[in-house]
């Protein structure tokens, strides 16, 4: 698996191909895609240290739910209002962290790890079903998460010749 610091450069080399893979996966049986991605998630995360990587903490701003705001602000000894004012911004999706990297990321990991938001706990969501409906996010997450990058590389190998033929047809149509 690629080291986190080499991910963005490696992603640039395969980004176009990953978008083609996304289109290809949209034409596959959704349950099959879920099964493949879920199995790869389980295999690859078994030996991966997310805390040591922390790329997601450096480049993604999670949605923070109201109940999570209460728990985190209590843990920090702040009022909900003070926590929102200091760390969050309101968007259409709800509250999100107001800066990157996450203000709770330290040199040894997340300072609120035990009460971190669900979006942080669940990232990159490759263990969940309905992968098919989140493929755009997954392509983008290939630049952030070494495991997601590796999942995409393995999907290309899994589909092999079928994907190669699709790429040829795709490139004839779209250049």
N, C-alpha and C positions, 0 to 999 in steps of 0.2 A: 504494500500500500504506500502511496506517496506521502512524504512528510508534509505537514500543513504548510510550511513556508514555500513549497514548490507547486502548490495547487493552482494558483491563479495563472501562472505561466503555462502549466500543462493544460488547463481548461481552455485557454485561448486557442490552443492547437486543435482541440476536438470540439469546440463549441458548435460549429456549423453541423458537424456530424451528429452531435447530441440532439440538436433540434430536429434533424431528420429522424433520429431514433424515436423521439417523442411522437412524431407523426406516425411512424410505423407502429408504435405501441398502441396508439389510439385505434388502430385497426385490428388489434388482437383481442382475444376474449378477456374481458376485464378480470374475471376470477383467476385466470392463468397468470396475468400480470401481477395481481396481488400476491398469489402464491409464490411466484419467483422472487419478487422484491422482498416479501416478508422473510423468506428463507435466507436470502442473501444478507438481509439485515441481521438476522439472528447469528449467522455464521461470522460475519465481519465485525460486529460489535463485541463479540465474545472476547476478542483479543485486542480491543482498541481502548485506549485511555482518553476519554472525552475531556476530562479535566486538564490533562497535559496539553491537549490540542487547543481548546478554547477558541477556535476560529469563529464559531457562531457568536460567541460573546463579544468578539471584536468587530463583527460586521453586520449583525442583524439586530434589529430592535423588536423585542417581543411585545405582544399585546399583554397587558396586565389587567386582569379582571378585578372588579370592585372588592370581592371577598379576599383576593390575594393582596390588594392594597392594604386592607385592614391587618392581615397577618404580618406582612412585611413591615409596615409602619410600627406595629406593636413591637416586633422583634428589635427594631432600631430605636425604640423609645421616642417615637415621633407621633404626632397626630396624623390622621389621614390627609388632612388639608396641607400640612407642612410637607409631608412626603410627596404629594402630588405637585406642589409648587416647586420643590427642589429637584425631583427626578423624572417627572412625567410630562407629557404633552397630550392633549385631547385631539383625537382624529375621528374620522368617520367610523373606524373599526373599534374605537374605544381608546383607552389610555395606552400609550407606548412610552418606552424609555426615551428621554429627551436628548440622548447623545450616544455616540459610538466612540470607543468601545463602551460596553456596559460599565456604569460607575461602580458596580459591585465586583468587578473583575479585579483580582489582586494578583500579585506575583505567584501565589500558591493556589489560585483557583477562585471560586465564587464565595464571597463573604456572606452570602445569604443562601448558600446551597440547600440547606435543609428546608427552606421555605420559598425557594425560587418559583417563579411563575410556571404554570402548566406548559405554556409555550416553550419554555426552556427545558423542562423535564421531558417533553415529548419530541423535541427536535431530533432528527429531521423528518419525523412522521413516517418513516419507511416501514415501521412495524404495524401500521394501521391498514385497514382495507380501503378500497376505493382510491387506490394509487392513481388509477386512470384519470380521476378528476383533478389530480394535483400535479400532473406531469410538467406543467410550466414551472411551478415552484421547484420541482426536483431538478430540472435542467439548470435553473439558476443556482440551486444549492450545490451543484457539482463544483462550483468555484469556491465554495465555503467549506464543505465537509468532505474529508478524504474518503469516508465510507460511501457517501453518495456517488462520488466520482468513480470509485471502484465498482459499485453496483452497476453503473451505466456501462463501464468497460466490460463487465462480465455479461451483461445482457446482450451486448453486441456479439460476443463470442457464442453465447447460448443460441442466438437466432442465426448466427453464421451466414450461410449462403443465402438464406431467405432475406436477411437484412441487406446483404450486399446487392442482391437483385433489386430490392426496393430502392436502395440508394441510386442505382443506375437509372431506374425509371424516374425517380424523383428529380435527379439532375437533368434528365432530358426535358422534363416539364418546366423546371424552375431555374435551371442553369446553375 
